[in-house]
Amino acid sequence: MSEIPVTARRALEAYGGESFWRQARSIRAIVSASGLAFVLKGQRPFHGISVECDVREPLASLTPVDAAGSSGVLRGGDAFLENPRGREIGRRENARTHFPYGRRLFWWDSLDQTYFAGYALWNYLVFPALLLREDIRWEDSGPNCLIATFPGHIPTHSPVQDFLFDPSSGLLRQHNYTAEVMGAWARAANVIVEHGTWNGIPYPSHRRVTPRKKDGSPSGGPVLIDLIIHDWEVNPARLP
């Protein structure tokens, strides 16, 4: 087992401890999201959708993901749509290979939205557990800063990402990346505006994503995504 960097250990402790996250199996949350990113791709904002994520593997379910009431499911690099009765009505294998080309530069369909929102929410909601993954290379990159290098089999924003932590609490303060499915221009600063708590465990409850300046700081706008986690809970049983 590789050594966990000092900053990562401090963050794990702030978010409930290494033992807690090694035992965690799934997360359920109620999520709302809006912002310019939805407008640019012709998608409706999320208003109180139900999200379930497997902690150990890239598996997420979002209900509803579109106006038809479909559930969007991310399994690894594949995206699926299910109708309200649970029947599969669409799939897109290796969804990443379709971005950001052609009509996706201008509008997304429900499978595109499922892939993007599915992997983004999976990364955000299970974040503390990502610190324990040996297939992600975590390195201290400065005081209270980590740089993460992701392998190709994990769906995420970009291969290299920066995580900045509060020096007092150890909690995540800012997450920098390039949202490559949007385009190389989408250099983002994902700022944690507020934390909530569940059974004494803190979690990022409000994130605001804006373009990122050259020095790594967030710009004043526009707001690409405003994400609110209304409820968040960790469950011991793995999702089916």
MDAnalysis code that builds the backbone (N, CA, C; Angstrom):
import MDAnalysis as mda
import numpy as np

u = mda.Universe.empty(720, n_residues=240, atom_resindex=np.repeat(np.arange(240), 3), trajectory=True)
u.add_TopologyAttr("name", ["N", "CA", "C"] * 240)
u.add_TopologyAttr("resid", np.arange(1, 241))
u.add_TopologyAttr("resname", ["MET", "SER", "GLU", "ILE", "PRO", "VAL", "THR", "ALA", "ARG", "ARG", "ALA", "LEU", "GLU", "ALA", "TYR", "GLY", "GLY", "GLU", "SER", "PHE", "TRP", "ARG", "GLN", "ALA", "ARG", "SER", "ILE", "ARG", "ALA", "ILE", "VAL", "SER", "ALA", "SER", "GLY", "LEU", "ALA", "PHE", "VAL", "LEU", "LYS", "GLY", "GLN", "ARG", "PRO", "PHE", "HIS", "GLY", "ILE", "SER", "VAL", "GLU", "CYS", "ASP", "VAL", "ARG", "GLU", "PRO", "LEU", "ALA", "SER", "LEU", "THR", "PRO", "VAL", "ASP", "ALA", "ALA", "GLY", "SER", "SER", "GLY", "VAL", "LEU", "ARG", "GLY", "GLY", "ASP", "ALA", "PHE", "LEU", "GLU", "ASN", "PRO", "ARG", "GLY", "ARG", "GLU", "ILE", "GLY", "ARG", "ARG", "GLU", "ASN", "ALA", "ARG", "THR", "HIS", "PHE", "PRO", "TYR", "GLY", "ARG", "ARG", "LEU", "PHE", "TRP", "TRP", "ASP", "SER", "LEU", "ASP", "GLN", "THR", "TYR", "PHE", "ALA", "GLY", "TYR", "ALA", "LEU", "TRP", "ASN", "TYR", "LEU", "VAL", "PHE", "PRO", "ALA", "LEU", "LEU", "LEU", "ARG", "GLU", "ASP", "ILE", "ARG", "TRP", "GLU", "ASP", "SER", "GLY", "PRO", "ASN", "CYS", "LEU", "ILE", "ALA", "THR", "PHE", "PRO", "GLY", "HIS", "ILE", "PRO", "THR", "HIS", "SER", "PRO", "VAL", "GLN", "ASP", "PHE", "LEU", "PHE", "ASP", "PRO", "SER", "SER", "GLY", "LEU", "LEU", "ARG", "GLN", "HIS", "ASN", "TYR", "THR", "ALA", "GLU", "VAL", "MET", "GLY", "ALA", "TRP", "ALA", "ARG", "ALA", "ALA", "ASN", "VAL", "ILE", "VAL", "GLU", "HIS", "GLY", "THR", "TRP", "ASN", "GLY", "ILE", "PRO", "TYR", "PRO", "SER", "HIS", "ARG", "ARG", "VAL", "THR", "PRO", "ARG", "LYS", "LYS", "ASP", "GLY", "SER", "PRO", "SER", "GLY", "GLY", "PRO", "VAL", "LEU", "ILE", "ASP", "LEU", "ILE", "ILE", "HIS", "ASP", "TRP", "GLU", "VAL", "ASN", "PRO", "ALA", "ARG", "LEU", "PRO"])
u.atoms.positions = np.array([
    [0.847, -1.196, 0.000],
    [0.000, 0.000, 0.000],
    [0.877, 1.238, 0.000],
    [0.613, 2.179, -0.909],
    [1.419, 3.385, -1.003],
    [1.129, 4.309, 0.176],
    [2.110, 5.145, 0.492],
    [1.976, 6.072, 1.601],
    [1.006, 7.200, 1.245],
    [0.117, 7.522, 2.179],
    [-0.840, 8.610, 1.965],
    [-0.164, 9.916, 2.338],
    [-0.170, 10.927, 1.442],
    [0.474, 12.202, 1.748],
    [-0.095, 12.848, 3.008],
    [0.712, 13.681, 3.623],
    [0.336, 14.327, 4.887],
    [-0.967, 15.114, 4.746],
    [-1.084, 15.896, 3.688],
    [-2.294, 16.713, 3.510],
    [-3.525, 15.834, 3.317],
    [-3.357, 14.709, 2.614],
    [-4.476, 13.790, 2.413],
    [-4.892, 13.151, 3.729],
    [-3.943, 12.787, 4.560],
    [-4.283, 12.211, 5.864],
    [-5.045, 13.206, 6.726],
    [-4.626, 14.452, 6.680],
    [-5.314, 15.481, 7.459],
    [-6.733, 15.681, 6.948],
    [-6.908, 15.658, 5.617],
    [-8.240, 15.802, 5.045],
    [-9.131, 14.623, 5.413],
    [-8.597, 13.416, 5.343],
    [-9.374, 12.234, 5.723],
    [-9.858, 12.345, 7.166],
    [-8.983, 12.802, 8.045],
    [-9.364, 12.952, 9.443],
    [-10.469, 13.994, 9.587],
    [-10.374, 15.084, 8.818],
    [-11.380, 16.139, 8.892],
    [-12.738, 15.653, 8.409],
    [-12.742, 14.693, 7.466],
    [-13.991, 14.200, 6.880],
    [-14.458, 12.875, 7.500],
    [-14.043, 12.580, 8.694],
    [-14.590, 11.418, 9.382],
    [-13.615, 10.300, 9.647],
    [-12.437, 10.354, 9.036],
    [-11.410, 9.369, 9.328],
    [-11.265, 8.280, 8.277],
    [-10.065, 7.737, 8.187],
    [-9.758, 6.703, 7.194],
    [-10.629, 5.464, 7.373],
    [-10.837, 5.024, 8.609],
    [-11.638, 3.827, 8.856],
    [-13.063, 3.995, 8.348],
    [-13.637, 5.170, 8.575],
    [-15.011, 5.432, 8.128],
    [-15.119, 5.259, 6.620],
    [-14.167, 5.828, 5.866],
    [-14.255, 5.782, 4.411],
    [-13.856, 4.437, 3.832],
    [-13.074, 3.673, 4.557],
    [-12.778, 2.323, 4.075],
    [-13.988, 1.401, 4.229],
    [-14.881, 1.717, 5.160],
    [-16.077, 0.904, 5.370],
    [-17.273, 1.392, 4.551],
    [-17.215, 2.627, 4.071],
    [-18.359, 3.199, 3.341],
    [-18.600, 2.439, 2.047],
    [-19.864, 2.291, 1.671],
    [-20.223, 1.551, 0.455],
    [-21.005, 2.398, -0.545],
    [-21.926, 3.236, -0.089],
    [-22.719, 4.031, -1.024],
    [-23.124, 5.350, -0.375],
    [-23.476, 6.301, -1.231],
    [-23.910, 7.618, -0.774],
    [-25.206, 7.957, -1.481],
    [-26.145, 8.501, -0.727],
    [-27.391, 9.012, -1.294],
    [-27.465, 10.496, -1.009],
    [-27.939, 11.264, -1.985],
    [-28.020, 12.707, -1.828],
    [-29.184, 13.267, -2.638],
    [-29.660, 14.430, -2.225],
    [-30.623, 15.219, -3.005],
    [-29.877, 16.443, -3.508],
    [-29.931, 16.674, -4.818],
    [-29.052, 17.647, -5.452],
    [-29.839, 18.628, -6.319],
    [-29.463, 19.901, -6.254],
    [-29.934, 20.912, -7.197],
    [-28.713, 21.556, -7.845],
    [-28.834, 21.880, -9.131],
    [-27.710, 22.492, -9.839],
    [-28.233, 23.363, -10.964],
    [-27.573, 24.491, -11.158],
    [-27.937, 25.420, -12.229],
    [-26.672, 26.134, -12.665],
    [-26.803, 27.032, -13.649],
    [-25.658, 27.802, -14.085],
    [-25.520, 27.832, -15.591],
    [-24.535, 28.580, -16.058],
    [-24.339, 28.798, -17.477],
    [-24.042, 27.508, -18.233],
    [-23.399, 26.540, -17.581],
    [-23.073, 25.280, -18.258],
    [-24.326, 24.572, -18.752],
    [-25.409, 24.647, -17.992],
    [-26.668, 24.046, -18.432],
    [-27.212, 24.788, -19.646],
    [-27.152, 26.115, -19.595],
    [-27.672, 26.929, -20.695],
    [-26.897, 26.664, -21.977],
    [-25.576, 26.601, -21.881],
    [-24.732, 26.419, -23.057],
    [-25.014, 25.098, -23.773],
    [-25.453, 24.080, -23.040],
    [-25.687, 22.767, -23.632],
    [-27.170, 22.437, -23.795],
    [-28.043, 23.426, -23.593],
    [-29.465, 23.214, -23.800],
    [-30.103, 22.256, -22.817],
    [-29.591, 22.237, -21.592],
    [-30.096, 21.319, -20.575],
    [-30.850, 22.070, -19.483],
    [-31.829, 21.382, -18.886],
    [-32.579, 21.967, -17.775],
    [-31.756, 21.867, -16.496],
    [-31.865, 22.874, -15.614],
    [-31.241, 22.752, -14.294],
    [-31.826, 21.562, -13.527],
    [-31.097, 21.112, -12.539],
    [-31.579, 20.057, -11.646],
    [-32.263, 20.701, -10.444],
    [-33.453, 20.225, -10.127],
    [-34.174, 20.727, -8.960],
    [-34.504, 19.548, -8.045],
    [-33.703, 19.351, -7.033],
    [-33.964, 18.308, -6.045],
    [-33.981, 16.907, -6.613],
    [-33.009, 16.573, -7.467],
    [-32.963, 15.218, -8.011],
    [-32.319, 14.276, -6.995],
    [-32.653, 13.004, -7.105],
    [-32.099, 11.979, -6.230],
    [-30.859, 11.368, -6.881],
    [-29.775, 11.299, -6.125],
    [-28.518, 10.756, -6.629],
    [-28.033, 9.654, -5.698],
    [-27.621, 8.527, -6.285],
    [-27.004, 7.443, -5.531],
    [-25.663, 7.116, -6.169],
    [-24.639, 6.978, -5.337],
    [-23.293, 6.690, -5.822],
    [-22.692, 5.518, -5.065],
    [-22.034, 4.629, -5.784],
    [-21.210, 3.610, -5.164],
    [-19.890, 4.270, -4.778],
    [-19.435, 4.043, -3.568],
    [-18.226, 4.710, -3.100],
    [-16.975, 4.135, -3.762],
    [-16.978, 2.845, -4.061],
    [-15.741, 2.185, -4.489],
    [-15.526, 2.158, -5.987],
    [-16.595, 2.284, -6.764],
    [-16.477, 2.234, -8.213],
    [-17.272, 3.374, -8.836],
    [-16.892, 3.824, -10.050],
    [-17.651, 4.888, -10.716],
    [-19.022, 4.392, -11.161],
    [-19.968, 4.457, -10.260],
    [-21.345, 4.033, -10.494],
    [-22.252, 5.056, -9.830],
    [-23.118, 5.680, -10.634],
    [-24.018, 6.705, -10.100],
    [-25.348, 6.655, -10.826],
    [-26.420, 6.953, -10.090],
    [-27.764, 7.012, -10.649],
    [-28.371, 8.367, -10.309],
    [-28.949, 9.042, -11.329],
    [-29.543, 10.360, -11.160],
    [-31.003, 10.297, -11.602],
    [-31.933, 10.704, -10.712],
    [-33.362, 10.620, -11.028],
    [-34.101, 11.870, -10.552],
    [-34.787, 12.582, -11.477],
    [-34.776, 12.406, -12.937],
    [-33.626, 13.189, -13.554],
    [-33.183, 12.738, -14.711],
    [-32.095, 13.431, -15.394],
    [-32.614, 14.313, -16.534],
    [-33.908, 14.147, -16.897],
    [-34.476, 14.949, -17.984],
    [-35.966, 15.194, -17.751],
    [-36.582, 15.931, -18.654],
    [-37.986, 16.305, -18.507],
    [-38.919, 15.114, -18.626],
    [-38.446, 14.020, -19.244],
    [-39.274, 12.817, -19.399],
    [-39.294, 11.967, -18.137],
    [-38.542, 12.352, -17.127],
    [-38.502, 11.591, -15.881],
    [-37.567, 10.407, -15.916],
    [-36.687, 10.356, -16.909],
    [-35.748, 9.235, -17.029],
    [-34.710, 9.273, -15.909],
    [-34.207, 8.096, -15.574],
    [-33.050, 7.994, -14.690],
    [-31.806, 7.888, -15.559],
    [-30.776, 8.638, -15.212],
    [-29.494, 8.523, -15.890],
    [-28.557, 7.698, -15.031],
    [-27.876, 6.736, -15.636],
    [-26.989, 5.844, -14.893],
    [-25.597, 5.885, -15.517],
    [-24.601, 6.136, -14.687],
    [-23.207, 6.043, -15.102],
    [-22.635, 4.751, -14.560],
    [-22.067, 3.925, -15.451],
    [-21.332, 2.725, -15.024],
    [-19.968, 2.766, -15.687],
    [-18.962, 3.119, -14.920],
    [-17.640, 3.279, -15.497],
    [-17.653, 4.380, -16.528],
    [-17.293, 4.039, -17.771],
    [-17.291, 5.024, -18.832],
    [-18.528, 5.015, -19.689],
    [-19.551, 4.260, -19.291],
    [-20.770, 4.119, -20.086],
    [-21.938, 4.855, -19.438],
    [-22.828, 5.367, -20.283],
    [-24.014, 6.085, -19.808],
    [-25.266, 5.360, -20.285],
    [-26.279, 5.292, -19.419],
    [-27.531, 4.604, -19.712],
    [-28.703, 5.484, -19.307],
    [-29.835, 5.307, -19.988],
    [-31.097, 5.914, -19.587],
    [-32.086, 4.812, -19.278],
    [-32.855, 5.008, -18.210],
    [-33.915, 4.079, -17.840],
    [-35.205, 4.856, -17.677],
    [-36.335, 4.246, -18.117],
    [-37.626, 4.911, -17.919],
    [-38.064, 4.739, -16.465],
    [-39.162, 5.400, -16.042],
    [-39.581, 5.309, -14.641],
    [-39.870, 3.895, -14.161],
    [-40.061, 2.944, -15.083],
    [-40.284, 1.549, -14.687],
    [-38.991, 0.742, -14.620],
    [-37.855, 1.414, -14.855],
    [-36.571, 0.746, -14.759],
    [-36.114, 0.051, -16.023],
    [-36.817, 0.274, -17.126],
    [-36.433, -0.353, -18.393],
    [-35.404, 0.510, -19.113],
    [-34.364, -0.121, -19.645],
    [-33.340, 0.622, -20.370],
    [-33.914, 1.150, -21.683],
    [-33.743, 2.460, -21.896],
    [-34.267, 3.073, -23.116],
    [-33.170, 3.755, -23.931],
    [-31.942, 3.702, -23.449],
    [-30.839, 4.280, -24.194],
    [-29.521, 3.943, -23.529],
    [-28.477, 3.858, -24.352],
    [-27.141, 3.621, -23.806],
    [-26.104, 4.234, -24.728],
    [-24.974, 4.596, -24.139],
    [-23.845, 5.101, -24.920],
    [-22.568, 4.592, -24.260],
    [-21.978, 3.588, -24.892],
    [-20.748, 3.015, -24.362],
    [-19.563, 3.909, -24.717],
    [-18.568, 3.899, -23.834],
    [-17.385, 4.749, -24.026],
    [-17.797, 6.187, -24.341],
    [-18.666, 6.725, -23.489],
    [-19.273, 8.030, -23.760],
    [-18.238, 9.139, -23.926],
    [-17.112, 9.034, -23.252],
    [-16.107, 10.103, -23.291],
    [-15.604, 10.361, -24.713],
    [-15.558, 9.323, -25.528],
    [-14.978, 9.458, -26.868],
    [-15.792, 10.369, -27.776],
    [-17.027, 10.679, -27.403],
    [-17.886, 11.522, -28.229],
    [-17.715, 13.019, -27.944],
    [-17.034, 13.360, -26.854],
    [-16.865, 14.761, -26.444],
    [-15.534, 15.301, -26.930],
    [-15.437, 16.634, -27.094],
    [-16.496, 17.647, -27.117],
    [-16.882, 18.019, -28.543],
    [-16.885, 17.022, -29.419],
    [-16.921, 17.316, -30.857],
    [-18.335, 17.461, -31.416],
    [-18.390, 17.969, -32.688],
    [-19.640, 18.034, -33.429],
    [-20.705, 18.826, -32.710],
    [-21.919, 18.267, -32.701],
    [-23.045, 19.008, -32.106],
    [-22.875, 19.176, -30.604],
    [-21.983, 18.377, -29.971],
    [-21.779, 18.514, -28.522],
    [-21.096, 19.826, -28.155],
    [-20.536, 20.493, -29.138],
    [-20.017, 21.829, -28.878],
    [-21.146, 22.808, -28.563],
    [-22.376, 22.468, -29.003],
    [-23.500, 23.398, -28.903],
    [-24.665, 22.869, -28.070],
    [-24.910, 21.564, -28.107],
    [-26.002, 21.030, -27.280],
    [-25.754, 19.564, -26.952],
    [-26.305, 19.162, -25.791],
    [-26.182, 17.789, -25.309],
    [-27.549, 17.127, -25.273],
    [-27.554, 15.807, -25.414],
    [-28.776, 15.051, -25.177],
    [-28.725, 14.476, -23.765],
    [-29.731, 13.685, -23.416],
    [-29.836, 13.184, -22.039],
    [-28.699, 12.234, -21.678],
    [-28.175, 11.489, -22.655],
    [-27.051, 10.593, -22.376],
    [-25.766, 11.386, -22.145],
    [-25.583, 12.469, -22.884],
    [-24.435, 13.337, -22.640],
    [-24.500, 13.921, -21.232],
    [-25.684, 14.402, -20.871],
    [-25.863, 14.985, -19.544],
    [-25.650, 13.940, -18.455],
    [-26.126, 12.733, -18.707],
    [-25.933, 11.651, -17.741],
    [-24.463, 11.387, -17.509],
    [-23.693, 11.339, -18.584],
    [-22.261, 11.059, -18.427],
    [-21.580, 12.170, -17.641],
    [-21.771, 13.411, -18.069],
    [-21.092, 14.523, -17.409],
    [-21.527, 14.670, -15.950],
    [-22.837, 14.779, -15.739],
    [-23.326, 14.977, -14.374],
    [-23.042, 13.756, -13.505],
    [-23.115, 12.564, -14.107],
    [-22.876, 11.338, -13.350],
    [-21.460, 11.259, -12.823],
    [-20.471, 11.487, -13.710],
    [-19.097, 11.369, -13.215],
    [-18.735, 12.545, -12.300],
    [-19.243, 13.749, -12.620],
    [-18.924, 14.901, -11.778],
    [-19.464, 14.697, -10.360],
    [-20.733, 14.297, -10.249],
    [-21.318, 14.089, -8.925],
    [-20.665, 12.929, -8.203],
    [-20.310, 11.877, -8.935],
    [-19.610, 10.765, -8.280],
    [-18.292, 11.256, -7.686],
    [-17.521, 12.004, -8.448],
    [-16.254, 12.536, -7.936],
    [-16.464, 13.432, -6.725],
    [-17.477, 14.300, -6.780],
    [-17.690, 15.254, -5.695],
    [-18.211, 14.575, -4.427],
    [-19.209, 13.712, -4.598],
    [-19.886, 13.145, -3.427],
    [-19.020, 12.141, -2.675],
    [-18.190, 11.387, -3.373],
    [-17.373, 10.369, -2.695],
    [-15.951, 10.865, -2.450],
    [-15.705, 12.154, -2.627],
    [-14.351, 12.701, -2.607],
    [-13.430, 12.144, -1.523],
    [-13.827, 12.138, -0.244],
    [-12.847, 11.660, 0.739],
    [-12.330, 10.252, 0.440],
    [-13.186, 9.391, -0.117],
    [-12.759, 8.031, -0.443],
    [-11.751, 8.012, -1.584],
    [-11.780, 9.017, -2.454],
    [-10.804, 9.074, -3.541],
    [-9.383, 9.188, -2.995],
    [-9.234, 9.783, -1.819],
    [-7.914, 9.944, -1.217],
    [-7.282, 8.601, -0.862],
    [-8.084, 7.554, -0.781],
    [-7.594, 6.223, -0.414],
    [-7.316, 5.340, -1.630],
    [-7.652, 5.792, -2.807],
    [-7.484, 4.972, -4.010],
    [-6.013, 4.945, -4.426],
    [-5.493, 3.742, -4.619],
    [-4.105, 3.608, -5.037],
    [-3.933, 3.804, -6.531],
    [-5.053, 3.813, -7.293],
    [-4.923, 4.069, -8.726],
    [-4.941, 5.562, -9.044],
    [-5.126, 6.406, -8.034],
    [-4.965, 7.850, -8.169],
    [-3.667, 8.230, -7.453],
    [-2.780, 8.941, -8.131],
    [-1.536, 9.364, -7.498],
    [-1.751, 10.713, -6.833],
    [-1.641, 10.717, -5.513],
    [-1.804, 11.937, -4.718],
    [-0.438, 12.397, -4.242],
    [-0.152, 13.685, -4.431],
    [1.120, 14.243, -3.999],
    [0.900, 15.602, -3.352],
    [1.638, 15.849, -2.258],
    [1.628, 17.188, -1.674],
    [2.289, 18.132, -2.666],
    [1.620, 19.252, -2.963],
    [2.156, 20.195, -3.940],
    [2.393, 21.576, -3.342],
    [2.317, 21.667, -2.041],
    [2.488, 22.930, -1.329],
    [1.736, 22.862, -0.027],
    [1.828, 23.889, 0.801],
    [1.084, 23.884, 2.065],
    [-0.418, 23.742, 1.827],
    [-1.008, 22.707, 2.406],
    [-2.454, 22.479, 2.315],
    [-2.936, 22.279, 0.882],
    [-2.080, 21.758, 0.015],
    [-2.434, 21.537, -1.391],
    [-2.044, 20.127, -1.817],
    [-2.908, 19.518, -2.623],
    [-2.631, 18.218, -3.215],
    [-2.797, 18.308, -4.719],
    [-1.953, 17.584, -5.435],
    [-2.151, 17.406, -6.862],
    [-2.475, 15.938, -7.099],
    [-3.520, 15.681, -7.871],
    [-3.974, 14.320, -8.134],
    [-3.810, 14.015, -9.613],
    [-3.280, 12.827, -9.891],
    [-3.183, 12.340, -11.270],
    [-4.074, 11.119, -11.396],
    [-5.118, 11.226, -12.227],
    [-6.125, 10.182, -12.362],
    [-5.781, 9.234, -13.512],
    [-6.067, 7.931, -13.337],
    [-5.874, 6.986, -14.438],
    [-7.008, 7.100, -15.447],
    [-6.788, 6.573, -16.640],
    [-7.778, 6.688, -17.697],
    [-9.081, 5.978, -17.432],
    [-9.081, 4.954, -16.551],
    [-10.314, 4.199, -16.339],
    [-11.267, 4.852, -15.344],
    [-10.865, 5.949, -14.722],
    [-11.762, 6.678, -13.824],
    [-12.322, 7.880, -14.571],
    [-13.653, 7.942, -14.782],
    [-14.231, 9.121, -15.441],
    [-14.148, 10.331, -14.518],
    [-13.555, 11.385, -15.021],
    [-13.362, 12.578, -14.216],
    [-13.134, 13.761, -15.159],
    [-12.932, 14.935, -14.608],
    [-12.846, 16.132, -15.441],
    [-11.591, 16.158, -16.317],
    [-10.430, 15.911, -15.706],
    [-9.163, 15.970, -16.426],
    [-8.146, 15.111, -15.690],
    [-7.090, 14.676, -16.364],
    [-6.131, 13.761, -15.724],
    [-5.432, 14.342, -14.505],
    [-5.161, 15.656, -14.520],
    [-4.453, 16.286, -13.408],
    [-5.352, 17.354, -12.786],
    [-5.493, 17.291, -11.465],
    [-6.375, 18.222, -10.756],
    [-5.705, 18.674, -9.466],
    [-6.057, 19.871, -9.011],
    [-5.507, 20.431, -7.780],
    [-6.598, 20.560, -6.722],
    [-6.243, 20.234, -5.490],
    [-7.158, 20.300, -4.360],
    [-6.514, 21.169, -3.279],
    [-7.226, 22.207, -2.871],
    [-6.726, 23.144, -1.877],
    [-7.584, 23.038, -0.611],
    [-6.910, 22.979, 0.546],
    [-7.591, 22.719, 1.805],
    [-7.421, 23.885, 2.771],
    [-8.424, 24.040, 3.627],
    [-8.378, 25.085, 4.639],
    [-7.284, 24.756, 5.664],
    [-6.379, 25.688, 5.942],
    [-5.282, 25.381, 6.870],
    [-5.734, 25.138, 8.299],
    [-6.900, 25.654, 8.665],
    [-7.374, 25.487, 10.042],
    [-8.146, 24.188, 10.224],
    [-9.113, 23.937, 9.329],
    [-10.009, 22.785, 9.500],
    [-9.550, 21.538, 8.754],
    [-8.752, 21.698, 7.715],
    [-8.380, 20.570, 6.876],
    [-9.411, 20.205, 5.837],
    [-10.529, 20.940, 5.803],
    [-11.590, 20.656, 4.843],
    [-11.252, 21.236, 3.465],
    [-11.816, 20.621, 2.432],
    [-11.586, 21.079, 1.069],
    [-12.135, 22.491, 0.883],
    [-11.336, 23.354, 0.262],
    [-11.729, 24.745, 0.046],
    [-11.921, 25.057, -1.439],
    [-11.077, 24.448, -2.299],
    [-11.166, 24.719, -3.739],
    [-10.619, 23.527, -4.505],
    [-11.229, 23.258, -5.658],
    [-10.881, 22.116, -6.510],
    [-10.725, 22.659, -7.924],
    [-9.516, 22.569, -8.475],
    [-9.226, 23.123, -9.792],
    [-9.028, 22.011, -10.819],
    [-9.588, 22.200, -12.008],
    [-9.494, 21.201, -13.073],
    [-9.881, 21.851, -14.395],
    [-9.752, 21.097, -15.476],
    [-10.293, 21.498, -16.769],
    [-11.403, 20.521, -17.124],
    [-12.616, 21.017, -17.331],
    [-13.750, 20.158, -17.696],
    [-13.624, 19.829, -19.185],
    [-12.845, 18.799, -19.496],
    [-12.476, 18.507, -20.878],
    [-13.663, 18.162, -21.769],
    [-14.729, 17.602, -21.193],
    [-15.894, 17.300, -22.033],
    [-16.570, 18.580, -22.521],
    [-16.373, 19.671, -21.801],
    [-16.855, 20.972, -22.260],
    [-15.940, 21.543, -23.341],
    [-14.646, 21.374, -23.137],
    [-13.657, 21.906, -24.056],
    [-12.419, 22.334, -23.301],
    [-11.313, 22.505, -24.031],
    [-10.050, 22.876, -23.401],
    [-10.125, 24.245, -22.733],
    [-11.134, 25.046, -23.107],
    [-11.293, 26.382, -22.526],
    [-11.832, 26.332, -21.094],
    [-12.416, 25.192, -20.706],
    [-13.171, 25.116, -19.451],
    [-12.244, 24.881, -18.258],
    [-11.349, 25.834, -18.031],
    [-10.440, 25.782, -16.881],
    [-11.194, 26.324, -15.672],
    [-11.562, 25.423, -14.761],
    [-12.537, 25.756, -13.728],
    [-11.931, 25.825, -12.336],
    [-12.504, 26.725, -11.532],
    [-12.255, 26.787, -10.096],
    [-13.554, 26.406, -9.404],
    [-13.549, 25.267, -8.730],
    [-14.719, 24.757, -8.028],
    [-14.534, 25.089, -6.549],
    [-15.245, 26.123, -6.099],
    [-15.074, 26.636, -4.736],
    [-16.145, 26.053, -3.823],
    [-15.716, 25.532, -2.692],
    [-16.664, 25.032, -1.700],
    [-17.111, 26.219, -0.857],
    [-18.347, 26.606, -1.043],
    [-18.905, 27.777, -0.371],
    [-19.305, 27.444, 1.065],
    [-19.784, 26.219, 1.258],
    [-20.314, 25.840, 2.577],
    [-20.221, 24.332, 2.758],
    [-20.061, 23.912, 4.002],
    [-20.129, 22.507, 4.375],
    [-21.368, 22.262, 5.231],
    [-21.977, 21.102, 5.039],
    [-23.023, 20.628, 5.926],
    [-22.463, 19.475, 6.751],
    [-23.298, 18.887, 7.595],
    [-22.866, 17.717, 8.373],
    [-23.964, 16.666, 8.376],
    [-23.547, 15.420, 8.403],
    [-24.447, 14.276, 8.540],
    [-23.843, 13.355, 9.591],
    [-24.571, 13.152, 10.690],
    [-24.070, 12.327, 11.798],
    [-22.667, 12.741, 12.227],
    [-22.432, 14.048, 12.212],
    [-21.143, 14.570, 12.638],
    [-20.068, 14.553, 11.557],
    [-20.384, 14.026, 10.366],
    [-19.432, 13.954, 9.265],
    [-19.665, 15.146, 8.334],
    [-18.661, 15.993, 8.108],
    [-18.860, 17.132, 7.200],
    [-18.835, 16.701, 5.747],
    [-19.527, 17.438, 4.908],
    [-19.509, 17.214, 3.471],
    [-19.733, 18.558, 2.770],
    [-19.140, 18.768, 1.587],
    [-19.376, 20.008, 0.854],
    [-20.836, 20.109, 0.420],
    [-21.555, 21.084, 0.937],
    [-22.988, 21.188, 0.667],
    [-23.317, 22.263, -0.371],
    [-22.368, 23.113, -0.676],
    [-22.593, 24.156, -1.683],
    [-21.278, 24.407, -2.418],
    [-21.291, 24.172, -3.721],
    [-20.131, 24.421, -4.572],
    [-20.508, 25.439, -5.639],
    [-19.556, 26.282, -5.987],
    [-19.778, 27.252, -7.055],
    [-18.585, 27.183, -8.018],
    [-18.882, 26.917, -9.275],
    [-17.842, 26.745, -10.285],
    [-17.815, 27.964, -11.206],
    [-16.638, 28.575, -11.317],
    [-16.433, 29.698, -12.221],
    [-15.162, 29.446, -13.029],
    [-14.918, 30.233, -14.080],
    [-13.627, 30.132, -14.752],
    [-12.492, 30.412, -13.774],
    [-11.310, 29.875, -14.099],
    [-10.140, 30.005, -13.233],
    [-9.131, 30.964, -13.856],
    [-8.607, 31.864, -13.040],
    [-7.582, 32.783, -13.495],
    [-6.249, 32.045, -13.664],
    [-5.290, 32.701, -14.296],
    [-3.988, 32.081, -14.530],
    [-3.265, 31.738, -13.242],
    [-3.540, 32.500, -12.179],
    [-2.887, 32.227, -10.893],
    [-3.603, 31.147, -10.092],
    [-4.659, 30.546, -10.656],
    [-5.389, 29.478, -9.985],
    [-6.565, 29.935, -9.164],
    [-6.741, 31.223, -9.005],
    [-7.852, 31.730, -8.208],
    [-9.121, 31.793, -9.043],
    [-10.289, 31.775, -8.391],
    [-11.555, 31.854, -9.135],
    [-11.798, 33.258, -9.665],
    [-12.407, 33.330, -10.832],
    [-12.792, 34.630, -11.376],
    [-14.100, 35.071, -10.724],
    [-14.495, 36.300, -10.989],
    [-15.741, 36.802, -10.421],
    [-16.976, 36.221, -11.081],
    [-16.828, 35.549, -12.200],
    [-17.956, 34.980, -12.932],
    [-17.582, 34.786, -14.376],
    [-18.460, 34.252, -15.159],
    [-19.828, 33.849, -14.799],
    [-19.838, 32.554, -13.984],
    [-20.959, 32.305, -13.330],
    [-21.125, 31.055, -12.588],
    [-21.489, 29.960, -13.578],
    [-20.572, 29.023, -13.773],
    [-20.811, 27.911, -14.695],
    [-21.760, 26.887, -14.086],
    [-21.532, 26.561, -12.829],
    [-22.415, 25.629, -12.112],
    [-22.521, 26.066, -10.658],
    [-23.732, 26.134, -10.169],
    [-24.004, 26.362, -8.753],
    [-24.661, 25.096, -8.239],
    [-23.976, 24.395, -7.363],
    [-24.392, 23.056, -6.932],
    [-24.716, 23.052, -5.443],
    [-25.924, 22.612, -5.112],
    [-26.351, 22.517, -3.716],
    [-26.714, 21.075, -3.397],
    [-26.122, 20.568, -2.333],
    [-26.450, 19.229, -1.823],
    [-27.381, 19.414, -0.640],
    [-28.661, 19.117, -0.843],
    [-29.650, 19.337, 0.214],
    [-29.550, 18.279, 1.316],
    [-29.323, 17.052, 0.926],
    [-29.179, 15.949, 1.879],
    [-28.070, 15.044, 1.379],
    [-27.364, 14.411, 2.331],
    [-26.216, 13.555, 1.998],
    [-26.095, 12.532, 3.111],
    [-26.027, 11.270, 2.738],
    [-25.858, 10.239, 3.766],
    [-25.050, 9.083, 3.193],
    [-24.273, 8.484, 4.080],
    [-23.420, 7.349, 3.706],
    [-24.068, 6.079, 4.216],
    [-24.071, 5.061, 3.363],
    [-24.699, 3.785, 3.701],
    [-23.675, 2.659, 3.663],
    [-23.871, 1.649, 4.505],
    [-22.894, 0.564, 4.567],
    [-23.003, -0.447, 3.444],
    [-24.160, -0.495, 2.741],
    [-24.362, -1.533, 1.722],
    [-24.007, -1.004, 0.336],
    [-23.293, -1.811, -0.443],
    [-22.945, -1.445, -1.810],
    [-24.205, -1.394, -2.658],
    [-24.237, -0.461, -3.605],
    [-25.378, -0.394, -4.530],
    [-25.446, -1.654, -5.377],
    [-26.673, -2.109, -5.773],
    [-26.768, -3.315, -6.586],
    [-26.203, -3.080, -7.971],
])
